[in-house]
Amino acid sequence: MPFLVRFLVRHAGIGVGVAAIFVALLVVLDVAHLGTLLATSPDGLLAVGVLTFALGLTFGSVQMGFAVMLLGARDEPPSGRGSRLTRLVPRHARVTAGR
C-alpha cells in the first residue's frame, strides 16, 4: 500500500477512535442527560451508533486534514535521519527614506 494511503487511513482511524472515546464520555458522564435518554429509549443503541458514525466522520476528516497540513512539501516519507533543524538568523535590511 502506498505511503500516503497508509498515512491517511492511519489518521482517519485516529480520528474515529477519538470520536468513539468522545461519545463514550458523553454517555458515561451523562452530559445534558444524554446517557439517561439513551438508556431509556428503545432505539438508544441505534442513536449511539449514528452519533458515533457522524462524529467519527467529522473527527476523522479533521484529523486527516490536520495531518496533511503538517506533512510538509517533501515527496519522500518523513524520517528522523537527514532532517536538519534550520536556525533563523536575523539580517540587516537597508531602507532609504523617501518623501
N, C-alpha and C positions, 0 to 999 in steps of 0.2 A: 504494500500500500504506500503511495507517495507520502512524503513528509507532511505536506500541507493538509492533506485529508486527515491523517492521523492527528495533526495539531488541532484541527477544527473539531473533530469528533471528541478528542480528549477534553477540550474546553467546553464543548456543549454538555458533556457528561458532568463536568464540574458544576455548571450552572443548574442542571436538573437536580443534582444532589443537594445543592444549596436550597433550591426551591422545595424539595421534599423535607429538608430539615426545618425550613421556614413554616411550611404547612403543619408539620408535626408540633412545632412550638405554638402556633396559633391555636391548635385544637387542645393541646395539653394545658396551656396557660389560660384557656377559656377567654380569649380576648373578645370583647363585645358579646359574650355568651355564645360564641360560635361553637365551642365544644358541646355545650348543653343542647343547642339546636340540632347539631349533627347526631348526637346520641339519641335524641327523642324522635327524630324524623325517620320515617320508614325508608327514605331514599338518602340517608346520611352517607352511606358508603359511596354511592354514585356522586354525591356532591363533593366529597373529599377527592375522588378520582378526577373529576372535572377541574376542581381548583388546583390540584397538583399538576395536571397536564397544562393548564393555562399558565400557571406561574413557572413551570418548567420550561415552557416555550419562551417565555419572556426572559427569565434569568439566563437560560442557555444562550439566547441571542445576544443579550448584553455581555455575557462573559466572552463569547466568541468575538464580538466587536472590540471589546476592551483588549483582548489578547492580540488581535490583528493590529490594532493601533500601536501597541507596544512592541510589535515584532521588529520593526526597522526595515531598512531598504536593502538588506543583503539577500542574495539569491540562494546561498547555501544555508543549511541548518545552523542555528547558533551553537557555538561551543565555547567552552571556557578558555581553551588554548588559542592564542593568536589574537584575542580581543584585548586591545590596549585601552587604558583609560587616557583620554586626552586632557591635557591641562590647559585651561584657559589663561592666556597671558594678555593683560591689557596693553594696548598700543596707543601711542600719541597720534592724534589726528590734527593736522594743521588746517585751521579755518580762518579765512580772511573776512573781516567785517566789511560789509557794504553799506551804502547809504540807504 
